[in-house]
Amino acid sequence: RAIGEPDVVAAVLGARGLPGGRLPVGRTALALLRRAGKPLVVVPPELRDAGPRHLERLLVPLEGTELSSRPVLECLCPLIAAPVEIIALHVFAAGTALPVLDRPERDLLIWAEEFRSRFCPAAARMESRSGAVGELVGEVGREESVDLVVLSWSQDASADHAKVVRDVLSRSTVPVLLLPVLLDAPRAVHRATP
C-alpha cells in the first residue's frame, strides 16, 4: 500500500468455481476466510455472470451474545456507504426458546425491540423464527428479497464449529459478508441497558 492510501476494509472472493459443489467454499476461499482479520464477502458461483448490484436490504442473523454481535456493532456500520435497510433475525433453536409468556403477542414485540436495540440498533426491524438456523436464514432471505447476508464468525471451520456459517454458505444465492470475531479485540463501547 502506498503512503496516504486507505487500508483495506473488506475483500470480495468467490465461494467456489462451480455451482452445486459438495463444500460450501473451495480450499482457496477457506484458507482466506480462516486467516483474514478483515470482513470478507463470499459470492456464490451462481452470481459469477451477474452485473454490478446495489445493496439495498441486508439480513443480519444474530444469536444474541455480545461476542457474536460485537463484529456487527463495530464493523458493519462503517462498511455501509449508502442507505440500506437492515433486518435483524433471531432463530430460536432447540433449547433457546423464550420462557412462558403472559401475553405472547405483546411480550414478543417487547422482546424483539429489546433484542434489536441491544444487539443490532442499526436494524430497521427485527424478525424471529423457530427451527434450523441455516435453513431459516435462506428462507427469510428469500421472503425479504435481501441482497446480502451478514454473519459474524470465529474463523474456526473445524467439524464441531461454524455449522451456521457452513449451512448459509451452502444454501445462499446472495453474497454473504463474514465479519471475523476477533477474540483479542477490545470490548465494544456500546453497552445495552438491561
C-alpha positions in Angstrom: 0.0 0.0 0.0 1.3 3.4 -0.9 1.6 6.2 1.7 -1.7 8.0 2.0 -3.8 5.2 0.6 -6.5 3.8 2.9 -6.3 0.4 4.5 -8.3 -2.5 3.0 -11.6 -2.5 4.9 -13.1 -5.6 3.2 -12.4 -8.1 0.4 -14.6 -10.0 -2.0 -14.0 -13.6 -3.1 -15.8 -16.3 -5.0 -17.0 -19.2 -2.9 -16.0 -21.9 -5.4 -15.7 -22.4 -9.1 -18.9 -24.2 -9.9 -22.5 -24.2 -8.5 -23.6 -27.2 -6.5 -20.2 -28.2 -5.1 -20.0 -30.6 -2.2 -18.4 -28.0 0.0 -19.7 -24.5 0.9 -16.4 -22.9 -0.2 -13.4 -24.0 -2.0 -9.9 -24.6 -0.5 -8.6 -21.2 -1.5 -11.6 -19.3 -0.2 -11.5 -21.3 3.1 -7.8 -20.5 3.6 -8.5 -16.8 3.2 -11.6 -17.0 5.5 -9.6 -18.6 8.3 -6.8 -16.1 8.2 -8.3 -12.7 7.2 -8.6 -10.2 10.0 -10.9 -8.1 7.8 -14.5 -8.6 6.6 -14.9 -10.8 3.6 -17.8 -11.0 1.1 -18.3 -14.5 -0.2 -20.0 -14.6 -3.6 -21.8 -17.8 -4.7 -20.8 -19.1 -8.1 -24.4 -18.6 -9.4 -23.7 -14.8 -9.4 -20.5 -15.1 -11.5 -22.0 -13.6 -14.6 -24.3 -11.1 -12.7 -23.5 -7.4 -13.3 -23.0 -4.8 -10.6 -25.6 -4.8 -7.8 -26.8 -2.2 -5.4 -27.1 -3.4 -1.9 -30.4 -2.2 -0.5 -31.5 -4.8 2.0 -29.2 -6.7 4.4 -30.2 -9.7 6.6 -28.2 -9.9 9.9 -28.9 -13.2 11.8 -27.9 -12.9 15.4 -27.7 -15.4 18.3 -27.9 -12.8 21.0 -24.5 -12.9 22.6 -22.0 -10.0 22.9 -19.2 -12.0 21.3 -21.1 -12.7 18.1 -22.8 -9.3 18.0 -19.7 -7.2 18.5 -18.5 -7.5 14.9 -21.9 -6.3 13.7 -21.9 -3.4 16.1 -18.3 -2.4 15.4 -17.6 -3.4 11.8 -20.8 -3.4 9.8 -21.9 0.2 10.0 -18.5 1.6 9.0 -18.7 -0.5 5.8 -22.0 0.9 4.7 -21.6 3.8 2.3 -25.2 4.2 1.1 -28.6 3.9 2.8 -29.6 0.3 3.3 -32.4 -1.5 5.2 -31.0 -3.8 7.9 -33.2 -6.7 9.0 -32.1 -8.4 12.2 -33.1 -12.1 12.6 -33.0 -14.3 15.6 -33.8 -18.0 15.3 -35.0 -19.9 18.3 -33.3 -23.3 18.1 -33.8 -26.3 20.4 -33.2 -25.2 24.0 -33.3 -21.4 23.3 -37.0 -20.7 23.4 -38.3 -17.9 25.5 -39.9 -18.8 28.8 -43.7 -18.9 29.1 -45.2 -15.6 28.1 -48.1 -13.9 29.8 -49.3 -12.2 26.7 -47.4 -13.7 23.8 -48.1 -11.2 21.1 -47.3 -8.2 23.3 -44.4 -9.9 25.1 -42.7 -11.0 21.8 -42.9 -7.4 20.5 -41.2 -6.1 23.7 -38.6 -8.9 23.5 -37.9 -8.2 19.8 -37.4 -4.4 20.4 -35.0 -5.1 23.3 -33.1 -7.6 21.3 -32.8 -5.3 18.3 -31.7 -2.3 20.5 -29.1 -4.4 22.3 -27.6 -6.4 19.5 -28.3 -4.5 16.3 -29.5 -1.0 16.9 -29.0 -0.1 13.2 -31.7 -2.6 12.2 -34.9 -1.2 10.8 -36.8 -4.1 12.2 -36.5 -7.5 13.9 -37.7 -10.9 12.7 -37.7 -14.1 14.8 -38.3 -17.7 13.8 -38.0 -21.2 15.3 -36.2 -24.1 13.7 -32.9 -24.8 11.9 -30.8 -21.6 11.7 -29.1 -22.3 8.3 -32.4 -23.1 6.6 -34.3 -20.2 8.1 -31.6 -17.7 7.1 -32.1 -18.7 3.5 -35.9 -18.8 3.8 -36.1 -15.3 5.4 -33.6 -14.0 2.9 -35.8 -15.1 0.0 -39.0 -13.8 1.7 -37.4 -10.4 2.3 -35.5 -10.3 -1.1 -32.2 -9.5 0.7 -29.1 -8.5 -1.3 -26.6 -9.6 1.4 -26.5 -11.9 4.4 -24.2 -10.7 7.2 -22.7 -13.2 9.7 -20.1 -13.0 12.4 -17.8 -16.0 12.7 -14.9 -17.3 14.8 -12.8 -18.3 11.8 -12.8 -21.9 13.1 -14.1 -24.2 10.4 -13.4 -27.5 12.3 -16.2 -30.1 12.3 -17.8 -29.0 15.6 -17.8 -25.3 14.8 -19.3 -22.9 12.2 -22.3 -25.0 11.4 -24.5 -22.0 10.7 -21.8 -20.4 8.5 -21.4 -23.6 6.5 -25.2 -24.0 6.1 -25.7 -20.4 5.0 -22.7 -20.5 2.6 -24.0 -23.8 1.1 -27.5 -22.5 0.5 -27.1 -18.8 -0.2 -28.0 -17.4 -3.5 -26.8 -13.9 -2.5 -23.4 -12.8 -1.2 -22.5 -13.4 2.4 -20.5 -10.9 4.4 -18.4 -12.7 7.1 -17.3 -10.5 9.9 -14.4 -12.1 11.9 -14.9 -12.4 15.7 -11.5 -11.1 16.9 -11.2 -12.7 20.3 -8.4 -10.4 21.4 -10.1 -7.2 20.2 -11.1 -4.6 22.8 -14.6 -4.9 24.1 -17.3 -2.8 22.4 -18.0 0.6 23.7 -21.7 0.0 23.1 -23.5 -1.0 26.3 -27.1 -2.2 26.3 -29.3 -1.2 29.1 -31.0 -4.1 31.0 
